[in-house]
Amino acid sequence: MSFAMALTIAIGCAALTAAVLFALLHTGLAGVLALDLPNERSLHSRAVPRSGGLAIVVVAMLPALWLGGQARMLGVMALLLMAVSAIDDRLGLPVVVRLIAHSIVSITAVLLIHGASPFWIAALLVVVIVWSINAYNFMDGSDGMAGGMAVIGFGAYALGAAQGEHNSLAMVATAIAGSALGFLAFNFPPARLFMGDSGSAPLGFLAGTLGVLGWQGGAWTGWFPVLVFSTFLVDASMTLGYRLARGERVWVAHKEHLYQRMVAGGVGHTRTALVAYGVMTASAGLALALEHAREGTAIVTMIWLAGCAFLHHYWIRRLNR
C-alpha cells in the first residue's frame, strides 16, 4: 500500500467519522442513543453522550467489508459486537450476556484465522482475544485515553503490515486509526463525547484479532501486538490482579486503574492522556524497530513489560500515599 493511499484512507475515515459525530452531537441524537450519567465511579461531573463508538466502528469497517475474505468476516463480527455493546450502553446487559457475546465472536475469529488445531493454541487465542476486548474496555475511562490508544496502536499495525507488503491488513488498520482520530477531535479533554462499549469492545476485539491475523500471515512476530498495546495490557492486567488478590468482585466498575488514579489525584485528563500517548508511542516504536531484526524480540518484550509493570506498581504506591 502506497503512502498516498494510506494517507487518503486515514484522512477520509477521520473526516467521515468526524462529520457523523458532529451531526449526532448537534442533532442531540448522540445523547438519545446512549448517555453516560456521572456516578461515584466516574471521572466526569456532567452527563456526556457515549455513542461515539458507533461512528468509529461503522466507518472503520468500510474498507474491511469492501476487501472481502477474512477482512470482511472480521468486519462483520466487529459490527455485531458493536451492536450488542450499543444495547449494553443504552439499556445495560448482564455480565454473563456480554461475556457470551465476547466469547462467540472470539471463537469464530480464531476458527476463521487459525483453525481448531491444535486445540490448546486455539483455546489460548480465544482467551487472548476475550481479554483484549475487556482490557480495552477497562481503559476507556478517561478523556482521550482509548481514542488515542487506537490511533497509535492501529497506526503501528498499519506501518508493520505495510513494511511486509500485507496491504489488506495495512488498509484495515489504517482505516481504524483514521476513524479513531476523527473521534479524538470530540473526545480529547475536555471530552464532548465518549465512545462507550460500542467502541471499546470492537476496538479491543480488532486489536486482538488483527494481531493474530498478522502473526498467522507472517506480517509480524507474535510479540509485536503485545508490545504495541503493552501500555493498556499492563495496567488492565495488574489492576485486575490487585483486585483478585483482595477478593473483590472484578466485574464491578471501579476507579483503581493507574490512569484513573492519576486523573483523580490531580494530574488531570490532559496530562494523563499525553503521558499514556508518550509511553504507547515508545512501545509502538520499539515494536516496529524490533521487527526489522526479529532476533531477541521475545526477550526485549518481556523486559519492556517487566519495566512497565514495575513503573505501574511504583506509581500506584506513590498515588496511594
C-alpha positions in Angstrom: 0.0 0.0 0.0 1.5 3.3 -1.0 1.9 6.3 1.3 -0.6 8.3 -0.8 -3.3 5.6 -0.5 -2.7 5.2 3.3 -3.0 9.0 3.7 -6.2 9.1 1.7 -7.8 6.3 3.7 -6.7 7.8 7.0 -7.9 11.3 6.2 -11.1 10.0 4.6 -12.1 7.9 7.6 -11.2 10.7 10.0 -13.2 13.2 8.1 -16.2 10.9 7.7 -16.2 9.9 11.4 -15.9 13.5 12.5 -18.8 14.5 10.2 -21.0 11.8 11.5 -20.2 12.6 15.1 -20.7 16.3 14.5 -24.2 15.5 13.2 -25.0 13.2 16.1 -24.0 15.8 18.6 -25.7 18.8 17.0 -29.0 17.0 16.4 -29.0 15.6 20.0 -29.2 12.1 18.7 -25.8 11.2 20.4 -27.4 11.6 23.8 -30.6 9.8 22.8 -28.6 6.7 21.7 -26.6 6.5 25.0 -25.9 8.9 27.8 -23.2 8.5 30.4 -24.5 9.9 33.7 -21.9 10.6 36.4 -21.8 8.4 39.5 -19.4 7.7 42.3 -17.0 5.8 40.0 -17.0 8.5 37.2 -14.1 10.8 36.5 -16.5 13.4 35.0 -19.2 15.6 36.6 -21.7 16.1 33.8 -23.7 13.9 31.5 -21.9 13.0 28.3 -23.1 11.1 25.3 -21.4 7.8 24.9 -22.3 6.8 21.4 -19.2 7.8 19.6 -18.1 4.2 19.1 -20.9 3.6 16.6 -19.4 6.0 14.1 -15.8 4.8 14.7 -16.6 1.1 14.0 -19.0 1.6 11.1 -16.6 3.9 9.3 -13.5 1.9 10.1 -15.0 -1.3 8.9 -16.0 0.0 5.4 -12.6 -1.0 3.9 -12.8 -4.4 5.5 -16.3 -5.0 4.1 -15.0 -3.9 0.7 -11.9 -6.1 0.7 -13.9 -9.3 1.3 -12.4 -12.6 2.6 -11.2 -12.7 6.2 -11.2 -9.0 6.4 -15.0 -8.9 5.7 -15.7 -11.6 8.1 -13.8 -9.9 10.9 -15.6 -6.6 10.0 -19.0 -8.3 10.3 -18.1 -9.7 13.7 -16.8 -6.3 14.9 -20.1 -4.7 13.7 -22.1 -7.4 15.5 -20.1 -6.9 18.7 -20.7 -3.2 18.3 -24.5 -3.8 18.1 -24.6 -5.9 21.2 -22.4 -3.4 23.1 -24.6 -0.5 21.9 -27.6 -2.3 23.6 -25.4 -2.5 26.7 -24.6 1.2 26.6 -28.3 2.0 26.2 -30.0 -0.5 28.5 -27.4 -2.3 30.4 -26.7 -6.1 29.9 -25.7 -8.7 32.5 -22.0 -9.5 32.6 -22.8 -13.1 31.5 -24.5 -11.9 28.4 -21.6 -9.7 27.5 -19.1 -12.4 28.1 -21.1 -14.8 25.9 -21.1 -12.3 23.1 -17.3 -11.7 23.5 -16.7 -15.5 23.5 -18.8 -16.1 20.4 -17.0 -13.6 18.3 -13.6 -14.6 19.6 -14.1 -18.3 18.9 -15.4 -17.5 15.5 -12.5 -15.3 14.7 -9.9 -17.9 15.9 -11.6 -20.6 13.8 -11.5 -18.3 10.8 -7.9 -17.2 11.2 -6.2 -20.1 12.9 -8.5 -23.1 12.8 -9.2 -25.5 15.7 -6.0 -27.5 15.7 -4.0 -27.8 17.9 -6.8 -27.2 20.4 -4.7 -25.7 23.1 -3.3 -22.9 20.9 -6.8 -22.2 19.6 -8.2 -22.0 23.1 -5.3 -19.8 24.2 -6.0 -17.4 21.3 -9.7 -17.2 22.3 -8.7 -16.2 25.8 -6.3 -13.6 24.5 -9.0 -12.0 22.3 -11.6 -12.1 25.0 -9.1 -10.4 27.4 -8.2 -7.9 24.7 -11.9 -6.9 24.4 -12.3 -6.4 28.1 -8.9 -4.8 28.7 -9.6 -2.2 26.1 -13.0 -1.6 27.7 -11.3 -1.2 31.1 -9.0 1.5 29.7 -11.9 3.6 28.3 -12.5 5.7 31.4 -10.6 9.0 30.9 -10.9 11.7 28.2 -8.7 10.9 25.2 -7.4 7.6 26.5 -9.0 4.9 24.4 -9.2 7.0 21.3 -5.5 7.9 21.4 -4.5 4.3 22.0 -6.4 3.4 18.9 -4.7 6.0 16.8 -1.2 4.9 18.0 -1.8 1.2 18.2 -3.6 0.6 14.9 -1.2 3.1 13.3 1.6 0.9 14.4 -0.3 -2.1 13.0 -0.6 -0.3 9.7 3.1 0.5 9.5 4.1 -3.0 10.5 1.8 -4.6 7.8 2.9 -2.1 5.1 6.6 -2.9 5.8 5.8 -6.5 4.9 3.5 -5.6 2.0 0.5 -7.1 3.7 -1.7 -4.4 2.0 -5.2 -5.6 3.1 -4.2 -5.7 6.7 -2.5 -2.3 6.4 -5.6 -0.8 4.8 -7.9 -2.1 7.6 -5.6 -0.9 10.4 -5.2 2.5 8.7 -8.9 2.9 8.5 -9.3 2.1 12.2 -6.6 4.6 13.2 -8.1 7.3 10.9 -11.6 6.8 12.3 -10.2 7.0 15.9 -8.5 10.2 15.0 -11.8 11.7 13.8 -13.4 10.6 17.1 -10.5 12.1 19.1 -11.4 15.6 17.9 -14.5 15.3 20.1 -13.0 13.1 22.9 -9.7 14.9 23.7 -10.0 16.7 27.1 -12.5 18.1 27.8 -14.5 15.4 26.1 -17.8 16.2 24.5 -18.4 12.6 23.6 -17.4 9.1 24.8 -17.0 6.0 22.6 -18.9 3.7 25.1 -18.7 0.0 25.0 -19.9 0.1 21.4 -16.5 1.5 20.5 -14.2 0.0 23.1 -15.3 -3.6 22.8 -14.9 -3.8 19.0 -11.6 -2.0 19.1 -10.3 -4.5 21.7 -11.6 -7.3 19.5 -9.8 -5.8 16.5 -6.6 -5.2 18.4 -6.6 -8.9 19.3 -7.8 -10.4 16.0 -5.7 -8.2 13.7 -2.7 -9.0 15.9 -3.4 -12.8 15.5 -4.1 -12.3 11.8 -0.8 -10.5 11.2 1.1 -13.2 13.2 -0.5 -16.0 11.3 0.1 -14.3 7.9 3.7 -13.5 8.6 3.3 -9.8 8.8 5.0 -9.7 12.3 6.1 -11.9 15.2 3.6 -12.9 17.8 5.2 -10.5 20.3 4.6 -7.4 18.1 0.9 -6.8 19.0 1.7 -7.5 22.7 4.4 -4.9 22.7 2.4 -2.3 20.7 -0.5 -2.5 23.1 1.5 -3.2 26.3 0.5 0.1 27.9 -3.1 -0.8 28.4 -2.5 -4.5 28.8 -0.2 -4.0 31.8 -2.5 -1.5 33.5 -5.6 -3.7 33.0 -3.9 -6.9 33.9 -2.1 -5.6 37.0 -5.2 -3.8 38.3 -7.2 -7.0 37.8 -4.5 -8.9 39.7 -4.6 -6.4 42.6 -8.4 -6.7 42.9 -8.4 -10.5 42.7 -5.8 -10.6 45.5 -8.1 -8.6 47.7 -11.1 -10.8 46.9 -13.0 -8.0 45.2 -15.8 -8.5 42.6 -13.7 -7.9 39.5 -16.7 -7.5 37.2 -17.9 -4.4 39.1 -16.8 -0.9 37.8 -14.2 0.9 39.8 -11.6 3.7 39.7 -8.4 1.8 40.5 -6.6 1.8 37.2 -3.4 3.8 37.2 -4.8 6.3 34.7 -7.9 6.8 36.8 -5.8 7.4 40.0 -3.7 9.9 38.0 -6.7 11.9 37.0 -8.3 11.7 40.4 -5.0 12.5 42.1 -4.7 15.9 40.3 -2.7 15.0 37.2 -5.8 15.7 35.1 -7.2 14.3 32.0 -5.0 16.1 29.5 -1.6 15.3 31.1 -2.7 11.7 31.9 -3.6 11.2 28.2 -0.3 12.8 27.0 1.7 10.6 29.3 -0.1 7.5 28.0 0.4 8.6 24.4 4.1 9.0 25.1 4.5 5.6 26.6 2.5 3.9 23.9 4.4 5.7 21.1 7.6 4.4 22.7 6.1 0.9 22.8 5.0 1.0 19.2 8.3 2.5 18.1 10.2 -0.3 19.9 7.9 -2.9 18.4 8.5 -1.6 14.9 12.2 -1.4 15.3 12.4 -4.9 16.6 10.5 -6.3 13.6 13.5 -5.5 11.4 15.8 -7.7 13.5 13.2 -10.2 14.9 16.0 -11.8 16.9 15.7 -11.2 20.6 12.1 -9.8 20.2 10.7 -12.0 22.9 13.4 -11.1 25.4 13.2 -7.4 24.8 9.4 -7.6 25.0 9.5 -9.3 28.4 12.0 -6.8 29.7 9.7 -3.9 28.5 6.6 -5.5 30.1 8.5 -6.0 33.3 9.6 -2.4 33.3 6.1 -1.2 32.7 4.8 -3.4 35.5 7.4 -2.0 37.9 6.6 1.6 37.0 2.9 0.8 37.3 3.4 -0.6 40.8 5.6 2.3 41.8 3.1 5.0 40.7 0.2 3.1 42.3 2.1 3.1 45.6 3.0 6.7 45.2 -0.5 7.9 44.4 -1.8 5.9 47.4 0.3 7.9 49.9 
